[in-house]
Amino acid sequence: MRSIVILISGRGSNMEAIVRAAAAEQWPARICAVISNRADASGLAFAQAHGIATEVVANRDYASRDQFDAALRERIDAYRPDLVVLAGFMRILTTPFVDHYRGRMLNIHPSLLPSFPGMATHRQALAVGVKLHGATVHFVTPDLDHGPIVAQACVPVLEDDSEEALAARVLEQEHLIYPRAVRWFVQGRLALQGASVRLAAADTVVTDTPSVIAI
Ligand code: GAR
C-alpha cells in the first residue's frame, strides 16, 4: 500500500478527482493527508468530509521561503509518503525541498509545457493564438513548471474562446490525466530514471472529446 500526501492552495478539484479515482478504482494506495498553505482553501472541506487528515502550513507564518519549506517538509514527512502530489499548490519551492522529493513529487500545470509556464496560462495561450492548448503532468524539478513529462492532454482553442471557457475545457482534461498518472505511480509502473520518465506499458488514450492523452 503506497502513501500519498496531496498539497493544495485553493479549490482542490484535482485533489478531489484523485481521491475519487483512488476509491473508485481501488488503488493500492492511501491518501494520508491533504496539506494547504492557505487556511481558506476550499478543498480542505472535501478532504475532511472524506475522512482524510488535513493540515494548514501557512506560508505567511514564516519569515522566509526556506523556513516555510522546512516546516512543510516536516509535516509532509510525518506521513512518510511514497508520493507527494502538487494539486494547484501555488508556491515556488526551494531547491532543497524539491531535491528531497526527487522522483516522488508530481505536479500538474495548465498548459502544454514547455509552453506557458507560470501564471495565467490560458490568457497567455489566447494572447499568442495557439490552436492547441492543454495540461501537463510532470515530475517536479527545481525549475518552476519544468520537469520530465509524464502525461499531456490537449484541447482545441476555439474561435472567440474566453479565458474561462478555455480553462474549463483544460480542467476537464486535468481531471483525467492527473488521477491516471498518480495511479501509474502507485501501481509501480511510473518512475523517474535519471532525467527521463520510465512508464511500463503506457496507455495512450484518445478520448471522445477532441483531445489526446499520451506520454
Ligand atoms: C489547476 O488548473 C492546476 O493545473 C493549476 O491550478 C489549478 C488548481 O485547480 N496549477 C498551476 O497553475 C500550477 N502551476 P484545483 O485547485 O481545482 O485543482
Residues whose N, C-alpha, C, O or C-beta is under 5 A from the ligand:
A	BS01	GAR	G10 R11 G12 S13 N14 M15 A87 G88 I108 H109 P110 G118
